[in-house]
């Protein structure tokens, strides 16, 4: 059977996603990633370099998935927030990876920061083009915050909302919160009705 480099690379990324989401960069073990990917450590280093570069590749892959799965339209920020919450419900590892990145890198520059900044600028541009908000940068930032907070702190979500709070209800509440945020911003732009 011929060696399939693409399949090996994909298995490494999948195993690394699980490992990094559970343990962060510092706590992740290359041995476990290689074992779970059914690959040798040499392949991991050949394809990705060091552990930090592998983490960057994992995060880039996750952010690419979320961008494809949850496109933004600036005129429907509440719908975008709801779809983002649906995505985080189905893929909690993405938020965990972002949190590990924040914990381990703090306020220093992140890998591929320029490309990621352009990605977020596209969202700001979409909100600006819709023309419904005074400060599209802040509105997009707070939309992302509202959509992600429940998944960043699941313990707080559980304590405030309770164990049985349905995901669909949470997603609707997130959309309502962003709708209220956008409406408040609209009033600021146009003045009271």
Secondary structure, 3 states (H helix, E strand, C coil): CCCCHHHHHHHHHHHHHHHHHHHHHHHCCHHHHHHHHCCCHHHHHHHHCCHHHHHHHHHHHHHHHHHHHCCCCHHHHHHHHHHHHHHHHHCHHHHHHHHHHHHHHCCCCCCCHHHHHHHHHHHHHHHHHHCCCCCHHHHHHHHHHHHHHHHHCHHHHHHHHCCCCCHHHHHHHHHHHHHHHHHHHHHHHHCCC
